[in-house]
Amino acid sequence: MRISDRRFALYLMTPAALFLAVFVAYPLFRLVADSFFKISPIAGGPRDFVGFQNYVTAFTSEAFTNAGWRTLAYTLVVVTLEFALGLGMALLFTTLGKKSQIWRTVFLYPLMIAPIVAGLLWKFLMIDNFGLIGTLLHQAGILSDPNQIGWLSDPNIVLFSVAIPDIWLTTSFMCLVLFAGLQNIPGDLLEAARLDGARAPALLFRIILPLLRPVIAVALVVRGIDAARAFDTILIQTNGGPQSASETMSLLIYRTMIRFGDPGLASAMGTIYLLAMLAIAFVAVATIWRPGKDN
């Protein structure tokens, strides 16, 4: 019995569709549905419909607003530095050609480390009193006291300190994606531009980056969403402290759900968080990639 190609394709997609329905679509539906209820943290407890009250509580909460701004700042710092460093390394590896094979492998090693391990490692490097970074800077004569900079105890800089492990871990991912995109740029095009007298800045901003727009859009969206939901590295380093100065949206939702026992409010915060990331991803694709627009 022969089946059509269309039906065969449907058969192949069915397992993936069922997986997405069970593990993605249903949890999302429950998340949005729970946001309209006041839910008891006790199993089998009352579940009262409150409409948009949870959303009103979230938007009028100072903790929610501050966590949103901190998450935005954290994401911008992480993604900007990762893109700059990753692009620089990708250009360097492309210039070196086959000579960069070993260095590319070494550069990818941090990507293999679990985030919780990286957070714990950098916590010991930056922690007060016996942190290795402060000690080395003191021995080099840069700091007068090993504890002069409170990497994880100063509310003014702690958000940037907890971003270091994330940057260290995933710059190699950004480099890998951009390096792959650079391999698809025709060498003849670059050589013709050099023969016409184009210098390195012109090659980068007028040829390389415009041709990399789709790759850059994908890399920024993937890393932006991943950085915005940062949880484990921050939790292991500071647990959101001091004075909630490193409490991002993921940590706030976790605490609202687990510590404060308010699943309805946590679901409302999660829904707002999800919609915000979808909106940012759409804007990033529309402005950077600009599909269908070749200028």
C-alpha positions in Angstrom: 0.0 0.0 0.0 1.5 3.3 -1.1 0.9 6.5 0.8 1.3 10.0 -0.5 4.3 12.1 0.3 2.1 14.5 2.2 0.7 11.8 4.5 4.2 10.3 5.0 5.4 13.8 6.1 2.5 14.0 8.5 3.4 10.6 10.0 7.0 11.8 10.5 5.9 15.0 12.2 3.4 13.3 14.5 5.9 12.3 17.3 7.4 15.7 17.4 4.0 17.4 17.4 2.8 15.2 20.3 6.0 16.0 22.2 5.5 19.7 21.7 1.8 19.5 22.6 2.6 17.6 25.9 5.7 19.4 27.0 5.4 22.9 25.5 1.8 23.7 24.5 0.1 22.3 27.6 2.5 23.9 30.2 2.1 27.2 28.4 -1.7 26.9 28.5 -1.6 26.1 32.2 0.8 29.0 32.8 -1.6 31.5 31.2 -4.7 29.9 32.8 -3.2 29.9 36.3 -2.4 33.6 36.1 -6.1 34.4 36.4 -6.5 32.5 39.7 -5.6 32.9 43.3 -4.2 29.4 44.0 -3.4 27.9 47.3 0.1 26.5 47.6 -1.3 23.4 49.3 -2.2 20.6 47.1 -6.0 20.4 46.8 -6.4 23.8 48.3 -8.8 26.5 47.0 -8.5 28.0 43.5 -10.4 31.3 43.2 -10.8 33.2 39.9 -9.5 36.8 40.3 -9.3 37.9 36.7 -6.5 40.3 36.0 -5.8 41.0 39.6 -2.5 39.1 39.5 -1.4 41.2 36.6 -2.3 44.4 38.4 -0.4 43.2 41.5 2.7 42.3 39.3 2.8 45.7 37.5 2.3 47.7 40.7 5.0 45.7 42.5 8.3 47.5 42.9 10.1 44.2 43.2 8.7 43.1 39.8 9.6 46.4 38.1 13.1 46.4 39.5 13.7 42.8 38.5 12.6 43.6 35.0 15.1 46.5 34.7 17.9 44.4 36.2 17.1 41.6 33.8 17.2 44.0 30.9 20.5 45.5 32.0 22.0 42.0 32.6 20.9 40.8 29.2 22.3 43.9 27.4 25.7 43.6 29.1 26.0 39.9 28.5 24.8 39.8 24.9 26.8 43.0 23.9 30.1 41.7 25.3 29.6 38.2 24.0 28.8 39.5 20.5 31.8 41.8 20.4 34.2 39.2 21.7 32.7 36.4 19.7 32.8 38.4 16.4 36.4 39.4 17.1 37.4 35.8 17.7 35.4 34.5 14.7 37.2 37.1 12.4 40.6 36.0 13.9 39.9 32.3 13.3 38.7 33.0 9.8 41.9 35.0 9.0 44.1 32.2 10.4 42.2 29.5 8.4 43.4 26.0 9.1 46.0 27.2 11.6 43.2 28.0 14.0 41.8 24.5 14.4 43.5 23.7 17.7 42.6 27.2 19.1 39.0 26.9 18.1 38.8 23.6 20.0 40.4 25.1 23.1 38.1 28.2 22.8 35.0 26.0 22.9 36.0 24.2 26.2 34.0 26.6 28.5 30.8 25.8 26.6 31.1 22.2 27.9 31.0 23.3 31.5 27.7 23.1 33.4 26.4 26.7 34.3 26.1 25.7 38.0 29.7 24.6 38.0 30.8 27.8 36.3 28.9 29.9 38.8 30.5 28.1 41.7 33.9 28.4 40.2 33.6 32.2 39.7 32.1 32.6 43.2 35.3 31.3 44.7 37.3 33.5 42.4 35.4 36.7 43.3 34.2 36.0 46.9 35.4 38.4 49.6 38.3 37.7 52.0 39.9 34.9 50.0 38.8 35.5 46.4 41.7 34.7 43.9 40.9 37.7 41.6 41.3 40.3 44.4 44.4 38.6 45.7 46.1 38.6 42.3 45.1 42.3 41.6 46.6 43.1 45.1 49.8 41.3 44.4 50.1 43.0 41.0 49.8 46.4 42.8 46.5 47.3 41.1 44.6 47.2 44.4 45.8 48.4 47.8 43.6 45.8 49.6 42.5 42.3 48.2 39.0 43.2 49.5 38.9 46.7 48.0 36.4 45.6 45.4 33.4 43.7 46.7 32.6 41.8 43.6 29.7 39.9 45.0 28.9 42.1 48.1 28.7 45.6 46.5 25.1 46.2 45.3 26.4 48.7 42.7 28.5 46.2 40.8 27.2 42.8 41.7 24.9 42.6 38.7 27.9 43.0 36.4 30.0 40.6 38.5 27.5 37.7 38.2 27.4 38.4 34.4 31.1 37.4 34.1 30.5 33.6 34.3 27.8 33.8 31.6 30.1 35.8 29.3 32.9 33.3 29.9 30.7 30.3 29.3 28.8 31.3 26.1 31.1 33.7 24.2 32.4 30.6 22.5 28.8 29.8 21.3 28.5 33.3 19.8 31.9 32.8 18.2 30.9 29.4 16.8 27.7 30.7 15.2 29.4 33.8 13.7 32.4 31.7 12.5 30.0 29.4 10.6 28.3 32.4 9.1 31.6 33.8 7.9 32.4 30.6 6.0 29.4 31.3 3.8 30.7 34.7 2.6 32.2 34.3 -0.8 36.0 34.9 -0.7 35.9 36.3 -4.2 33.6 39.1 -3.0 36.0 40.1 -0.3 39.0 39.9 -2.6 37.3 42.1 -5.2 36.6 44.7 -2.5 40.2 44.6 -1.4 41.3 45.1 -5.0 39.0 48.1 -5.2 40.8 49.6 -2.3 38.4 48.8 0.5 40.1 48.8 3.9 39.3 46.6 6.9 36.6 48.9 8.5 34.8 49.2 5.2 35.0 45.4 4.6 33.5 44.8 8.1 30.7 47.3 8.1 29.8 47.4 4.4 30.2 43.8 3.4 30.7 41.3 6.2 28.1 42.5 8.7 25.3 43.1 6.2 25.8 39.6 4.8 25.8 38.2 8.3 22.5 39.8 9.2 20.4 36.6 9.4 23.1 34.8 11.4 23.5 37.8 13.8 19.8 37.9 14.3 19.5 34.3 15.2 22.6 34.5 17.5 21.3 37.6 19.3 17.8 36.2 19.7 18.9 32.8 21.0 21.5 34.3 23.4 19.3 37.2 24.4 16.5 34.8 25.5 19.0 32.5 27.2 20.6 35.4 29.1 17.3 36.9 30.1 16.3 33.7 31.8 19.6 33.4 33.7 19.0 31.6 37.0 21.5 29.0 38.1 24.7 31.0 37.8 23.2 33.9 39.7 21.5 31.6 42.3 24.8 29.9 43.2 26.8 33.1 43.4 24.6 35.5 45.3 21.1 34.1 45.5 19.8 37.4 44.2 21.6 39.5 46.9 22.9 41.6 48.3 19.7 43.7 48.9 18.2 42.0 45.8 20.7 43.9 43.6 21.2 40.7 41.5 17.6 39.4 41.6 16.5 38.9 38.0 13.1 38.0 36.7 13.7 34.3 36.9 14.8 34.5 40.5 11.8 36.6 41.4 9.3 34.2 39.8 11.0 31.3 41.5 10.8 33.0 44.9 7.2 34.1 44.3 6.3 30.5 43.5 8.4 28.5 46.0 9.2 30.8 48.9 6.1 33.0 49.0 3.7 30.3 47.8 1.7 32.3 45.3 1.5 30.2 42.1 -1.1 32.6 40.5 1.0 35.7 40.9 4.1 33.7 39.7 2.2 32.6 36.6 1.1 36.1 35.8 4.8 37.3 36.1 5.9 34.4 33.9 3.3 35.2 31.3 4.3 38.9 31.2 8.0 37.7 31.0 7.2 35.4 28.1 5.3 38.0 26.1 8.1 40.5 26.6 10.7 38.1 25.3 8.6 37.2 22.3 8.1 40.9 21.5 11.9 41.6 21.8 12.7 38.6 19.6 10.2 39.8 16.9 11.7 43.3 17.0 15.3 41.9 16.8 14.5 39.7 13.8 12.5 42.5 12.0 15.3 45.2 12.5 18.5 43.1 12.2 17.6 40.3 9.8 14.9 42.3 7.9 13.7 39.2 5.9 12.5 40.1 2.5 14.3 43.5 2.4 17.6 43.6 0.5 19.1 47.0 0.5 
